[in-house]
Amino acid sequence: MAGVFITIEGADGAGKSTQIEKLKHYLSCKGYDIILCREPGGTVISEEIRKVILNKEFTEMGDMTELLLYTSARAQLVEQVIRPALKDGKIVICDRFVDSSAVYQGIARGMGIDLVYEVNRYAIGKTMPDITILLDIPGSAGIQRKKKQGELDRMELETASFHDKVSEGYRILAEKFPERIKKLDGTQPIEVIFDQIKEIVKNIIQ
Ligand code: TYD
């Protein structure tokens, strides 16, 4: 049996980590073999690339460099972790994937989503999520949450208008791919959101 590829997306501070932990626990208890990963990261090489991308000292980083670094980290993760796991019939849950690049680099940075998917085609091939859960929150809400949690990285230090574009960009993407991207109201209580995620995931793994 081929595996199932689930991605979770949302603006910074949307509450993805909490929901991913809950989903992992829920599916593991049901006996499924789960692989968790995050982007950028998830392999030794990708985690090194992550350090470069998010280093807040690197304010001079160009948009194309940024896009290619995210894409390189992803290429390694797909080849080393995601593709083999799916081949083994596992459920892969990834915290962010190519849609993050479409929104952050394609829409918020203005590079265009077609260009982003085109570049990513070389990195991921046909490995696309079966289902993507989007936690939709207002742009500034997540950053306020993140500020309380500690120091902000290079992306989180972007302007309020950048973060507004990210939140809006996710809504645009959800409208473009309604079959794959399921948009949930990320401002609801944690348990309410999780019940909705369970329903979506049950439908896809059955
Ligand atoms: P991270 O600390 O993992 O953020 P979060 O906990 O919100 O997921 O940092 C990843 C940052 O990189 C986040 O600001 C989103 C951004 N990003 C992109 O701009 N493009 C991408 O392709 C990916 C995967 C992430």
Residues whose N, C-alpha, C, O or C-beta is under 5 A from the ligand:
A	BS01	TYD	A11 D12 G13 E39 P40 Y70 R96 F97 S100 S101 Y104 M155 E156
